[in-house]
Amino acid sequence: MSERSVASVQHVFDPADIGIMKTALKSAQNALAFAFRENDVPDTMTREELARAILRYAARGELDPARLTARALYDLAPRPAYWVVSDNDKRNVA
């Protein structure tokens, strides 16, 4: 993590909270590893994104490991790309 991102953290966690966050991160990583093929594990950037999401939700007061895991995975999930069909395109759609 860069010095700037560490400096922007404005919450202090006790050791029990840190243990909960570690559990959530490990669960999220395991869920992703299960979703990926055997040789395709989540990369460092993905792990950092999961950790940031977990920290963000924990700082807001969420300290249930299952919820932290679910929310971090949800944040990482790709969103569908919606597109708008113009009137010209509608004529070409069967």
N, C-alpha and C positions, 0 to 999 in steps of 0.2 A: 504494500500500500504506500502511496506517495505521502510525503510529509504534509502536503496540503490537505489530503483527505483525512488524515489522522487529526490534524488541527481543527477540522470542522466538526468533529464529534463532540457533542455537548452533553453526554450522559455518562454516568459512572455506574458500572454493574458490580454487584457483589459476587463472590466466588460461586455461590449456588446458581445465580443467574447465568454466569458464564458457562457452567456445566450444562444447563438447560440448552443454551444456544449451541454448544458443541454437539449435543445430542441431536438437535434439529438439523444442524449442518450435515452431520454424518448420515442421518436418515434421508435427507434430500439428495446427497451425493449417491447413496445406495439406490435410491429410486431412479435416478438418472442413469447410473451404471446398468441397472436392470433393463431400462428402456433402450439403451444403446446396444449395439452388437458387442460381443465379447472383446474384440480388439479395439473398439472405439469408445474410449472412456471420456467423461467430461474433461475439458481442458481447464487450465488455470484460470482463464478469464471467466469461464462459467462458474467455477468455484468461488471466485471473488464476487461475482454478481449475486450468488446465493447468500454468501456471507453478509454482503451489504443489505440485502433485503431482510435477512434475519435480524441484523442489528437495528434496522429502521423500525421493524415491527416491535422488537423488544423494547426499544426506547419509548415507544408509544404505550407500553404496558402489557403487551402480549407475551406471556411467559409459559404458555402451554406448548411443549415441544411438537406435538402433532399439528397444532394450528400454525406454528412458526414454519414447519416443514411445508405444509400445504400452501401457505401464502407465498413463501419463497418460490416454490415450484410454479405457482400460478403466475407470479410476476415474470418468470422466465419463459413462460409458454408463448409460442408465437401467436399473434392475433391474425384473424382472417383479413385479407385485403378486400375491402369492399370497393366496388366500382360502380359508376353510374352509367346507365345506358342512355345515350342521346336519342332523340327522335329519329335521326338518320340510321342509327344502328338497329332500332327496333324493326325496321323494314326487312333487315337481313336475318332476323332471328325467326326460326321456324316455329 
